[in-house]
Amino acid sequence: MLPEPVNCPICSAAGERIRAAPHGYRYTCPRCGIFCISNGALGCQQDIPPSARDDVRRLRSYGHTAQIEVSRDGVRIVPVRG
Ligand SMILES: [Zn+2]
């Protein structure tokens, strides 16, 4: 699967993404780094808080990959392995 060029859903910088299991994408952003996002969260990008970028970077510094997803309470950012 080749990465496709796309704007980061958090900060709009020019990055790229590949499809990731189970339902979403793995983004590589020059500002935010690597994170995963579900299709559901991509559908409500306006609900992703600006602080998501800090969360992504903080999780990364602990060795986690951030997963942005939609829960009943709204968009949330959770750590996943990898
Ligand atoms: Zn970004």
PDB file of the backbone (N, CA, C, O) and the ligand in Angstrom, with CONECT records:
HET     ZN  A 101       1
ATOM      1  N   MET A   1       0.856  -1.199   0.000  1.00  0.00           N
ATOM      2  CA  MET A   1       0.000   0.000   0.000  1.00  0.00           C
ATOM      3  C   MET A   1       0.888   1.243   0.000  1.00  0.00           C
ATOM      4  O   MET A   1       1.679   1.454   0.920  1.00  0.00           O
ATOM      5  N   LEU A   2       0.750   2.050  -1.029  1.00  0.00           N
ATOM      6  CA  LEU A   2       1.563   3.255  -1.110  1.00  0.00           C
ATOM      7  C   LEU A   2       0.913   4.375  -0.302  1.00  0.00           C
ATOM      8  O   LEU A   2      -0.311   4.508  -0.280  1.00  0.00           O
ATOM      9  N   PRO A   3       1.749   5.181   0.363  1.00  0.00           N
ATOM     10  CA  PRO A   3       1.182   6.339   1.062  1.00  0.00           C
ATOM     11  C   PRO A   3       0.607   7.341   0.072  1.00  0.00           C
ATOM     12  O   PRO A   3       1.123   7.500  -1.035  1.00  0.00           O
ATOM     13  N   GLU A   4      -0.451   8.006   0.472  1.00  0.00           N
ATOM     14  CA  GLU A   4      -1.014   9.045  -0.375  1.00  0.00           C
ATOM     15  C   GLU A   4      -0.830  10.392   0.299  1.00  0.00           C
ATOM     16  O   GLU A   4      -0.968  10.505   1.517  1.00  0.00           O
ATOM     17  N   PRO A   5      -0.518  11.421  -0.493  1.00  0.00           N
ATOM     18  CA  PRO A   5      -0.344  12.758   0.083  1.00  0.00           C
ATOM     19  C   PRO A   5      -1.677  13.305   0.563  1.00  0.00           C
ATOM     20  O   PRO A   5      -2.695  13.162  -0.115  1.00  0.00           O
ATOM     21  N   VAL A   6      -1.671  13.926   1.722  1.00  0.00           N
ATOM     22  CA  VAL A   6      -2.917  14.429   2.306  1.00  0.00           C
ATOM     23  C   VAL A   6      -2.562  15.475   3.358  1.00  0.00           C
ATOM     24  O   VAL A   6      -1.458  15.476   3.901  1.00  0.00           O
ATOM     25  N   ASN A   7      -3.501  16.353   3.633  1.00  0.00           N
ATOM     26  CA  ASN A   7      -3.268  17.326   4.703  1.00  0.00           C
ATOM     27  C   ASN A   7      -3.609  16.717   6.053  1.00  0.00           C
ATOM     28  O   ASN A   7      -4.585  15.978   6.185  1.00  0.00           O
ATOM     29  N   CYS A   8      -2.811  17.030   7.035  1.00  0.00           N
ATOM     30  CA  CYS A   8      -3.012  16.513   8.388  1.00  0.00           C
ATOM     31  C   CYS A   8      -4.365  16.974   8.937  1.00  0.00           C
ATOM     32  O   CYS A   8      -4.682  18.162   8.868  1.00  0.00           O
ATOM     33  N   PRO A   9      -5.172  16.043   9.486  1.00  0.00           N
ATOM     34  CA  PRO A   9      -6.471  16.446  10.026  1.00  0.00           C
ATOM     35  C   PRO A   9      -6.364  17.248  11.319  1.00  0.00           C
ATOM     36  O   PRO A   9      -7.352  17.835  11.761  1.00  0.00           O
ATOM     37  N   ILE A  10      -5.186  17.282  11.928  1.00  0.00           N
ATOM     38  CA  ILE A  10      -5.013  18.065  13.153  1.00  0.00           C
ATOM     39  C   ILE A  10      -4.529  19.468  12.830  1.00  0.00           C
ATOM     40  O   ILE A  10      -5.100  20.446  13.311  1.00  0.00           O
ATOM     41  N   CYS A  11      -3.484  19.576  12.021  1.00  0.00           N
ATOM     42  CA  CYS A  11      -2.854  20.885  11.835  1.00  0.00           C
ATOM     43  C   CYS A  11      -2.825  21.345  10.379  1.00  0.00           C
ATOM     44  O   CYS A  11      -2.353  22.444  10.088  1.00  0.00           O
ATOM     45  N   SER A  12      -3.323  20.519   9.468  1.00  0.00           N
ATOM     46  CA  SER A  12      -3.441  20.876   8.047  1.00  0.00           C
ATOM     47  C   SER A  12      -2.113  20.928   7.305  1.00  0.00           C
ATOM     48  O   SER A  12      -2.075  21.320   6.138  1.00  0.00           O
ATOM     49  N   ALA A  13      -1.039  20.544   7.952  1.00  0.00           N
ATOM     50  CA  ALA A  13       0.239  20.487   7.252  1.00  0.00           C
ATOM     51  C   ALA A  13       0.202  19.387   6.189  1.00  0.00           C
ATOM     52  O   ALA A  13      -0.589  18.448   6.282  1.00  0.00           O
ATOM     53  N   ALA A  14       1.055  19.513   5.191  1.00  0.00           N
ATOM     54  CA  ALA A  14       1.109  18.511   4.135  1.00  0.00           C
ATOM     55  C   ALA A  14       1.816  17.267   4.642  1.00  0.00           C
ATOM     56  O   ALA A  14       3.005  17.301   4.959  1.00  0.00           O
ATOM     57  N   GLY A  15       1.076  16.167   4.715  1.00  0.00           N
ATOM     58  CA  GLY A  15       1.656  14.910   5.167  1.00  0.00           C
ATOM     59  C   GLY A  15       1.242  13.794   4.237  1.00  0.00           C
ATOM     60  O   GLY A  15       0.927  14.018   3.069  1.00  0.00           O
ATOM     61  N   GLU A  16       1.246  12.593   4.772  1.00  0.00           N
ATOM     62  CA  GLU A  16       0.795  11.459   3.971  1.00  0.00           C
ATOM     63  C   GLU A  16       0.107  10.450   4.880  1.00  0.00           C
ATOM     64  O   GLU A  16       0.229  10.506   6.103  1.00  0.00           O
ATOM     65  N   ARG A  17      -0.615   9.531   4.260  1.00  0.00           N
ATOM     66  CA  ARG A  17      -1.327   8.534   5.051  1.00  0.00           C
ATOM     67  C   ARG A  17      -1.364   7.206   4.309  1.00  0.00           C
ATOM     68  O   ARG A  17      -1.280   7.152   3.082  1.00  0.00           O
ATOM     69  N   ILE A  18      -1.492   6.143   5.085  1.00  0.00           N
ATOM     70  CA  ILE A  18      -1.747   4.821   4.528  1.00  0.00           C
ATOM     71  C   ILE A  18      -2.927   4.223   5.278  1.00  0.00           C
ATOM     72  O   ILE A  18      -3.206   4.597   6.417  1.00  0.00           O
ATOM     73  N   ARG A  19      -3.615   3.295   4.633  1.00  0.00           N
ATOM     74  CA  ARG A  19      -4.721   2.627   5.307  1.00  0.00           C
ATOM     75  C   ARG A  19      -4.196   1.792   6.460  1.00  0.00           C
ATOM     76  O   ARG A  19      -3.159   1.138   6.347  1.00  0.00           O
ATOM     77  N   ALA A  20      -4.920   1.819   7.565  1.00  0.00           N
ATOM     78  CA  ALA A  20      -4.518   1.059   8.744  1.00  0.00           C
ATOM     79  C   ALA A  20      -5.720   0.305   9.288  1.00  0.00           C
ATOM     80  O   ALA A  20      -6.853   0.783   9.230  1.00  0.00           O
ATOM     81  N   ALA A  21      -5.454  -0.865   9.810  1.00  0.00           N
ATOM     82  CA  ALA A  21      -6.521  -1.667  10.377  1.00  0.00           C
ATOM     83  C   ALA A  21      -7.008  -1.040  11.679  1.00  0.00           C
ATOM     84  O   ALA A  21      -6.230  -0.349  12.338  1.00  0.00           O
ATOM     85  N   PRO A  22      -8.261  -1.250  12.078  1.00  0.00           N
ATOM     86  CA  PRO A  22      -9.263  -1.950  11.280  1.00  0.00           C
ATOM     87  C   PRO A  22     -10.026  -1.012  10.347  1.00  0.00           C
ATOM     88  O   PRO A  22     -10.364  -1.395   9.227  1.00  0.00           O
ATOM     89  N   HIS A  23     -10.300   0.210  10.796  1.00  0.00           N
ATOM     90  CA  HIS A  23     -11.082   1.125   9.962  1.00  0.00           C
ATOM     91  C   HIS A  23     -10.513   2.521  10.112  1.00  0.00           C
ATOM     92  O   HIS A  23     -11.008   3.320  10.906  1.00  0.00           O
ATOM     93  N   GLY A  24      -9.501   2.805   9.369  1.00  0.00           N
ATOM     94  CA  GLY A  24      -8.938   4.142   9.492  1.00  0.00           C
ATOM     95  C   GLY A  24      -7.632   4.268   8.735  1.00  0.00           C
ATOM     96  O   GLY A  24      -7.354   3.517   7.800  1.00  0.00           O
ATOM     97  N   TYR A  25      -6.843   5.232   9.162  1.00  0.00           N
ATOM     98  CA  TYR A  25      -5.596   5.530   8.477  1.00  0.00           C
ATOM     99  C   TYR A  25      -4.493   5.785   9.493  1.00  0.00           C
ATOM    100  O   TYR A  25      -4.741   6.141  10.645  1.00  0.00           O
ATOM    101  N   ARG A  26      -3.272   5.590   9.022  1.00  0.00           N
ATOM    102  CA  ARG A  26      -2.103   5.997   9.786  1.00  0.00           C
ATOM    103  C   ARG A  26      -1.490   7.194   9.066  1.00  0.00           C
ATOM    104  O   ARG A  26      -1.081   7.100   7.908  1.00  0.00           O
ATOM    105  N   TYR A  27      -1.434   8.305   9.764  1.00  0.00           N
ATOM    106  CA  TYR A  27      -0.911   9.544   9.187  1.00  0.00           C
ATOM    107  C   TYR A  27       0.539   9.753   9.599  1.00  0.00           C
ATOM    108  O   TYR A  27       0.961   9.374  10.692  1.00  0.00           O
ATOM    109  N   THR A  28       1.273  10.359   8.704  1.00  0.00           N
ATOM    110  CA  THR A  28       2.598  10.855   9.035  1.00  0.00           C
ATOM    111  C   THR A  28       2.603  12.345   8.739  1.00  0.00           C
ATOM    112  O   THR A  28       2.519  12.762   7.584  1.00  0.00           O
ATOM    113  N   CYS A  29       2.703  13.142   9.797  1.00  0.00           N
ATOM    114  CA  CYS A  29       2.674  14.596   9.664  1.00  0.00           C
ATOM    115  C   CYS A  29       4.029  15.160  10.081  1.00  0.00           C
ATOM    116  O   CYS A  29       4.593  14.733  11.088  1.00  0.00           O
ATOM    117  N   PRO A  30       4.557  16.121   9.311  1.00  0.00           N
ATOM    118  CA  PRO A  30       5.859  16.699   9.676  1.00  0.00           C
ATOM    119  C   PRO A  30       5.820  17.450  11.000  1.00  0.00           C
ATOM    120  O   PRO A  30       6.857  17.627  11.639  1.00  0.00           O
ATOM    121  N   ARG A  31       4.635  17.896  11.422  1.00  0.00           N
ATOM    122  CA  ARG A  31       4.523  18.633  12.684  1.00  0.00           C
ATOM    123  C   ARG A  31       4.107  17.713  13.829  1.00  0.00           C
ATOM    124  O   ARG A  31       4.696  17.741  14.909  1.00  0.00           O
ATOM    125  N   CYS A  32       3.084  16.900  13.577  1.00  0.00           N
ATOM    126  CA  CYS A  32       2.501  16.103  14.667  1.00  0.00           C
ATOM    127  C   CYS A  32       3.187  14.755  14.824  1.00  0.00           C
ATOM    128  O   CYS A  32       3.145  14.170  15.906  1.00  0.00           O
ATOM    129  N   GLY A  33       3.810  14.256  13.783  1.00  0.00           N
ATOM    130  CA  GLY A  33       4.398  12.933  13.838  1.00  0.00           C
ATOM    131  C   GLY A  33       3.431  11.894  13.296  1.00  0.00           C
ATOM    132  O   GLY A  33       2.569  12.186  12.467  1.00  0.00           O
ATOM    133  N   ILE A  34       3.602  10.669  13.792  1.00  0.00           N
ATOM    134  CA  ILE A  34       2.790   9.551  13.305  1.00  0.00           C
ATOM    135  C   ILE A  34       1.629   9.320  14.255  1.00  0.00           C
ATOM    136  O   ILE A  34       1.811   9.282  15.471  1.00  0.00           O
ATOM    137  N   PHE A  35       0.444   9.166  13.702  1.00  0.00           N
ATOM    138  CA  PHE A  35      -0.708   8.834  14.538  1.00  0.00           C
ATOM    139  C   PHE A  35      -1.729   8.113  13.677  1.00  0.00           C
ATOM    140  O   PHE A  35      -1.681   8.179  12.448  1.00  0.00           O
ATOM    141  N   CYS A  36      -2.654   7.422  14.336  1.00  0.00           N
ATOM    142  CA  CYS A  36      -3.732   6.726  13.654  1.00  0.00           C
ATOM    143  C   CYS A  36      -5.036   7.459  13.919  1.00  0.00           C
ATOM    144  O   CYS A  36      -5.213   8.107  14.951  1.00  0.00           O
ATOM    145  N   ILE A  37      -5.929   7.340  12.974  1.00  0.00           N
ATOM    146  CA  ILE A  37      -7.222   8.006  13.135  1.00  0.00           C
ATOM    147  C   ILE A  37      -8.292   7.132  12.495  1.00  0.00           C
ATOM    148  O   ILE A  37      -8.082   6.548  11.432  1.00  0.00           O
ATOM    149  N   SER A  38      -9.429   7.053  13.149  1.00  0.00           N
ATOM    150  CA  SER A  38     -10.515   6.232  12.613  1.00  0.00           C
ATOM    151  C   SER A  38     -11.283   7.009  11.550  1.00  0.00           C
ATOM    152  O   SER A  38     -11.234   8.238  11.495  1.00  0.00           O
ATOM    153  N   ASN A  39     -11.986   6.271  10.717  1.00  0.00           N
ATOM    154  CA  ASN A  39     -12.814   6.919   9.705  1.00  0.00           C
ATOM    155  C   ASN A  39     -13.853   7.817  10.365  1.00  0.00           C
ATOM    156  O   ASN A  39     -14.186   8.886   9.854  1.00  0.00           O
ATOM    157  N   GLY A  40     -14.362   7.361  11.516  1.00  0.00           N
ATOM    158  CA  GLY A  40     -15.356   8.153  12.229  1.00  0.00           C
ATOM    159  C   GLY A  40     -14.813   9.504  12.658  1.00  0.00           C
ATOM    160  O   GLY A  40     -15.493  10.524  12.539  1.00  0.00           O
ATOM    161  N   ALA A  41     -13.585   9.506  13.158  1.00  0.00           N
ATOM    162  CA  ALA A  41     -12.977  10.762  13.598  1.00  0.00           C
ATOM    163  C   ALA A  41     -12.665  11.655  12.402  1.00  0.00           C
ATOM    164  O   ALA A  41     -12.754  12.879  12.500  1.00  0.00           O
ATOM    165  N   LEU A  42     -12.302  11.054  11.285  1.00  0.00           N
ATOM    166  CA  LEU A  42     -12.056  11.858  10.081  1.00  0.00           C
ATOM    167  C   LEU A  42     -13.338  12.537   9.629  1.00  0.00           C
ATOM    168  O   LEU A  42     -13.312  13.596   9.003  1.00  0.00           O
ATOM    169  N   GLY A  43     -14.468  11.901   9.960  1.00  0.00           N
ATOM    170  CA  GLY A  43     -15.756  12.461   9.562  1.00  0.00           C
ATOM    171  C   GLY A  43     -16.173  13.657  10.398  1.00  0.00           C
ATOM    172  O   GLY A  43     -17.102  14.377  10.032  1.00  0.00           O
ATOM    173  N   CYS A  44     -15.499  13.875  11.513  1.00  0.00           N
ATOM    174  CA  CYS A  44     -15.808  15.056  12.337  1.00  0.00           C
ATOM    175  C   CYS A  44     -14.523  15.736  12.739  1.00  0.00           C
ATOM    176  O   CYS A  44     -14.252  15.938  13.923  1.00  0.00           O
ATOM    177  N   GLN A  45     -13.738  16.085  11.745  1.00  0.00           N
ATOM    178  CA  GLN A  45     -12.436  16.716  11.975  1.00  0.00           C
ATOM    179  C   GLN A  45     -12.539  17.995  12.777  1.00  0.00           C
ATOM    180  O   GLN A  45     -11.627  18.343  13.528  1.00  0.00           O
ATOM    181  N   GLN A  46     -13.664  18.704  12.616  1.00  0.00           N
ATOM    182  CA  GLN A  46     -13.805  19.981  13.321  1.00  0.00           C
ATOM    183  C   GLN A  46     -13.892  19.780  14.824  1.00  0.00           C
ATOM    184  O   GLN A  46     -13.721  20.725  15.593  1.00  0.00           O
ATOM    185  N   ASP A  47     -14.157  18.551  15.241  1.00  0.00           N
ATOM    186  CA  ASP A  47     -14.246  18.263  16.669  1.00  0.00           C
ATOM    187  C   ASP A  47     -12.908  17.843  17.268  1.00  0.00           C
ATOM    188  O   ASP A  47     -12.804  17.649  18.479  1.00  0.00           O
ATOM    189  N   ILE A  48     -11.888  17.702  16.432  1.00  0.00           N
ATOM    190  CA  ILE A  48     -10.574  17.341  16.953  1.00  0.00           C
ATOM    191  C   ILE A  48      -9.952  18.586  17.588  1.00  0.00           C
ATOM    192  O   ILE A  48      -9.728  19.578  16.896  1.00  0.00           O
ATOM    193  N   PRO A  49      -9.672  18.549  18.890  1.00  0.00           N
ATOM    194  CA  PRO A  49      -9.156  19.752  19.555  1.00  0.00           C
ATOM    195  C   PRO A  49      -7.722  20.047  19.123  1.00  0.00           C
ATOM    196  O   PRO A  49      -6.974  19.128  18.788  1.00  0.00           O
ATOM    197  N   PRO A  50      -7.333  21.328  19.130  1.00  0.00           N
ATOM    198  CA  PRO A  50      -5.949  21.684  18.789  1.00  0.00           C
ATOM    199  C   PRO A  50      -4.951  20.992  19.706  1.00  0.00           C
ATOM    200  O   PRO A  50      -3.807  20.756  19.319  1.00  0.00           O
ATOM    201  N   SER A  51      -5.383  20.671  20.916  1.00  0.00           N
ATOM    202  CA  SER A  51      -4.484  20.002  21.861  1.00  0.00           C
ATOM    203  C   SER A  51      -4.162  18.578  21.428  1.00  0.00           C
ATOM    204  O   SER A  51      -3.280  17.941  22.004  1.00  0.00           O
ATOM    205  N   ALA A  52      -4.868  18.072  20.419  1.00  0.00           N
ATOM    206  CA  ALA A  52      -4.602  16.717  19.939  1.00  0.00           C
ATOM    207  C   ALA A  52      -3.150  16.566  19.520  1.00  0.00           C
ATOM    208  O   ALA A  52      -2.542  15.513  19.709  1.00  0.00           O
ATOM    209  N   ARG A  53      -2.607  17.620  18.954  1.00  0.00           N
ATOM    210  CA  ARG A  53      -1.220  17.568  18.498  1.00  0.00           C
ATOM    211  C   ARG A  53      -0.273  17.305  19.668  1.00  0.00           C
ATOM    212  O   ARG A  53       0.658  16.508  19.560  1.00  0.00           O
ATOM    213  N   ASP A  54      -0.524  17.988  20.790  1.00  0.00           N
ATOM    214  CA  ASP A  54       0.316  17.773  21.971  1.00  0.00           C
ATOM    215  C   ASP A  54       0.131  16.367  22.508  1.00  0.00           C
ATOM    216  O   ASP A  54       1.091  15.724  22.932  1.00  0.00           O
ATOM    217  N   ASP A  55      -1.109  15.891  22.487  1.00  0.00           N
ATOM    218  CA  ASP A  55      -1.371  14.534  22.971  1.00  0.00           C
ATOM    219  C   ASP A  55      -0.630  13.510  22.118  1.00  0.00           C
ATOM    220  O   ASP A  55      -0.034  12.567  22.638  1.00  0.00           O
ATOM    221  N   VAL A  56      -0.675  13.710  20.804  1.00  0.00           N
ATOM    222  CA  VAL A  56       0.008  12.789  19.896  1.00  0.00           C
ATOM    223  C   VAL A  56       1.501  12.754  20.195  1.00  0.00           C
ATOM    224  O   VAL A  56       2.115  11.689  20.249  1.00  0.00           O
ATOM    225  N   ARG A  57       2.063  13.925  20.386  1.00  0.00           N
ATOM    226  CA  ARG A  57       3.512  14.002  20.625  1.00  0.00           C
ATOM    227  C   ARG A  57       3.881  13.429  21.991  1.00  0.00           C
ATOM    228  O   ARG A  57       4.919  12.785  22.150  1.00  0.00           O
ATOM    229  N   ARG A  58       3.011  13.675  22.974  1.00  0.00           N
ATOM    230  CA  ARG A  58       3.295  13.177  24.323  1.00  0.00           C
ATOM    231  C   ARG A  58       3.252  11.652  24.348  1.00  0.00           C
ATOM    232  O   ARG A  58       4.116  11.005  24.940  1.00  0.00           O
ATOM    233  N   LEU A  59       2.225  11.081  23.691  1.00  0.00           N
ATOM    234  CA  LEU A  59       2.126   9.624  23.645  1.00  0.00           C
ATOM    235  C   LEU A  59       3.337   9.043  22.930  1.00  0.00           C
ATOM    236  O   LEU A  59       3.867   8.001  23.313  1.00  0.00           O
ATOM    237  N   ARG A  60       3.760   9.739  21.886  1.00  0.00           N
ATOM    238  CA  ARG A  60       4.908   9.274  21.112  1.00  0.00           C
ATOM    239  C   ARG A  60       6.161   9.232  21.988  1.00  0.00           C
ATOM    240  O   ARG A  60       6.984   8.322  21.884  1.00  0.00           O
ATOM    241  N   SER A  61       6.281  10.239  22.850  1.00  0.00           N
ATOM    242  CA  SER A  61       7.473  10.307  23.690  1.00  0.00           C
ATOM    243  C   SER A  61       7.493   9.167  24.709  1.00  0.00           C
ATOM    244  O   SER A  61       8.546   8.817  25.243  1.00  0.00           O
ATOM    245  N   TYR A  62       6.318   8.594  24.971  1.00  0.00           N
ATOM    246  CA  TYR A  62       6.248   7.440  25.859  1.00  0.00           C
ATOM    247  C   TYR A  62       6.302   6.131  25.087  1.00  0.00           C
ATOM    248  O   TYR A  62       6.175   5.055  25.671  1.00  0.00           O
ATOM    249  N   GLY A  63       6.487   6.219  23.799  1.00  0.00           N
ATOM    250  CA  GLY A  63       6.620   5.007  23.001  1.00  0.00           C
ATOM    251  C   GLY A  63       5.313   4.464  22.461  1.00  0.00           C
ATOM    252  O   GLY A  63       5.264   3.345  21.949  1.00  0.00           O
ATOM    253  N   HIS A  64       4.245   5.256  22.573  1.00  0.00           N
ATOM    254  CA  HIS A  64       2.951   4.832  22.056  1.00  0.00           C
ATOM    255  C   HIS A  64       2.648   5.549  20.752  1.00  0.00           C
ATOM    256  O   HIS A  64       3.212   6.600  20.449  1.00  0.00           O
ATOM    257  N   THR A  65       1.742   4.953  19.991  1.00  0.00           N
ATOM    258  CA  THR A  65       1.159   5.655  18.859  1.00  0.00           C
ATOM    259  C   THR A  65      -0.233   6.110  19.266  1.00  0.00           C
ATOM    260  O   THR A  65      -0.991   5.340  19.854  1.00  0.00           O
ATOM    261  N   ALA A  66      -0.570   7.342  18.960  1.00  0.00           N
ATOM    262  CA  ALA A  66      -1.886   7.857  19.319  1.00  0.00           C
ATOM    263  C   ALA A  66      -2.928   7.402  18.300  1.00  0.00           C
ATOM    264  O   ALA A  66      -2.694   7.388  17.091  1.00  0.00           O
ATOM    265  N   GLN A  67      -4.067   7.037  18.834  1.00  0.00           N
ATOM    266  CA  GLN A  67      -5.212   6.704  17.982  1.00  0.00           C
ATOM    267  C   GLN A  67      -6.294   7.728  18.278  1.00  0.00           C
ATOM    268  O   GLN A  67      -6.736   7.866  19.418  1.00  0.00           O
ATOM    269  N   ILE A  68      -6.714   8.440  17.252  1.00  0.00           N
ATOM    270  CA  ILE A  68      -7.805   9.406  17.401  1.00  0.00           C
ATOM    271  C   ILE A  68      -9.078   8.724  16.955  1.00  0.00           C
ATOM    272  O   ILE A  68      -9.170   8.230  15.831  1.00  0.00           O
ATOM    273  N   GLU A  69     -10.061   8.699  17.838  1.00  0.00           N
ATOM    274  CA  GLU A  69     -11.296   8.000  17.521  1.00  0.00           C
ATOM    275  C   GLU A  69     -12.472   8.725  18.152  1.00  0.00           C
ATOM    276  O   GLU A  69     -12.303   9.640  18.959  1.00  0.00           O
ATOM    277  N   VAL A  70     -13.667   8.296  17.766  1.00  0.00           N
ATOM    278  CA  VAL A  70     -14.872   8.913  18.303  1.00  0.00           C
ATOM    279  C   VAL A  70     -15.509   7.960  19.296  1.00  0.00           C
ATOM    280  O   VAL A  70     -15.771   6.798  18.985  1.00  0.00           O
ATOM    281  N   SER A  71     -15.752   8.462  20.478  1.00  0.00           N
ATOM    282  CA  SER A  71     -16.481   7.693  21.474  1.00  0.00           C
ATOM    283  C   SER A  71     -17.826   8.364  21.699  1.00  0.00           C
ATOM    284  O   SER A  71     -18.151   9.360  21.053  1.00  0.00           O
ATOM    285  N   ARG A  72     -18.602   7.812  22.618  1.00  0.00           N
ATOM    286  CA  ARG A  72     -19.897   8.412  22.911  1.00  0.00           C
ATOM    287  C   ARG A  72     -19.737   9.832  23.434  1.00  0.00           C
ATOM    288  O   ARG A  72     -20.639  10.656  23.283  1.00  0.00           O
ATOM    289  N   ASP A  73     -18.611  10.118  24.038  1.00  0.00           N
ATOM    290  CA  ASP A  73     -18.384  11.435  24.615  1.00  0.00           C
ATOM    291  C   ASP A  73     -17.694  12.395  23.646  1.00  0.00           C
ATOM    292  O   ASP A  73     -17.377  13.526  24.014  1.00  0.00           O
ATOM    293  N   GLY A  74     -17.466  11.961  22.441  1.00  0.00           N
ATOM    294  CA  GLY A  74     -16.822  12.831  21.470  1.00  0.00           C
ATOM    295  C   GLY A  74     -15.476  12.268  21.043  1.00  0.00           C
ATOM    296  O   GLY A  74     -15.152  11.106  21.285  1.00  0.00           O
ATOM    297  N   VAL A  75     -14.701  13.141  20.394  1.00  0.00           N
ATOM    298  CA  VAL A  75     -13.390  12.710  19.915  1.00  0.00           C
ATOM    299  C   VAL A  75     -12.454  12.504  21.097  1.00  0.00           C
ATOM    300  O   VAL A  75     -12.383  13.336  22.002  1.00  0.00           O
ATOM    301  N   ARG A  76     -11.743  11.392  21.077  1.00  0.00           N
ATOM    302  CA  ARG A  76     -10.770  11.145  22.127  1.00  0.00           C
ATOM    303  C   ARG A  76      -9.491  10.598  21.508  1.00  0.00           C
ATOM    304  O   ARG A  76      -9.480  10.105  20.380  1.00  0.00           O
ATOM    305  N   ILE A  77      -8.423  10.700  22.277  1.00  0.00           N
ATOM    306  CA  ILE A  77      -7.114  10.246  21.808  1.00  0.00           C
ATOM    307  C   ILE A  77      -6.607   9.209  22.783  1.00  0.00           C
ATOM    308  O   ILE A  77      -6.425   9.490  23.968  1.00  0.00           O
ATOM    309  N   VAL A  78      -6.380   8.020  22.284  1.00  0.00           N
ATOM    310  CA  VAL A  78      -5.967   6.915  23.137  1.00  0.00           C
ATOM    311  C   VAL A  78      -4.668   6.319  22.599  1.00  0.00           C
ATOM    312  O   VAL A  78      -4.407   6.367  21.397  1.00  0.00           O
ATOM    313  N   PRO A  79      -3.860   5.759  23.493  1.00  0.00           N
ATOM    314  CA  PRO A  79      -2.626   5.126  23.042  1.00  0.00           C
ATOM    315  C   PRO A  79      -2.876   3.726  22.478  1.00  0.00           C
ATOM    316  O   PRO A  79      -3.703   2.976  22.995  1.00  0.00           O
ATOM    317  N   VAL A  80      -2.169   3.395  21.439  1.00  0.00           N
ATOM    318  CA  VAL A  80      -2.188   2.032  20.919  1.00  0.00           C
ATOM    319  C   VAL A  80      -0.751   1.551  20.829  1.00  0.00           C
ATOM    320  O   VAL A  80       0.187   2.347  20.863  1.00  0.00           O
ATOM    321  N   ARG A  81      -0.594   0.270  20.717  1.00  0.00           N
ATOM    322  CA  ARG A  81       0.756  -0.285  20.612  1.00  0.00           C
ATOM    323  C   ARG A  81       1.384   0.082  19.279  1.00  0.00           C
ATOM    324  O   ARG A  81       0.698   0.235  18.268  1.00  0.00           O
ATOM    325  N   GLY A  82       2.687   0.217  19.298  1.00  0.00           N
ATOM    326  CA  GLY A  82       3.391   0.463  18.051  1.00  0.00           C
ATOM    327  C   GLY A  82       3.813   1.895  17.941  1.00  0.00           C
ATOM    328  O   GLY A  82       4.424   2.284  16.945  1.00  0.00           O
TER     329      GLY A  82
HETATM  330 ZN    ZN A 101      -0.220  17.642  11.835  1.00  0.00          ZN2+
END
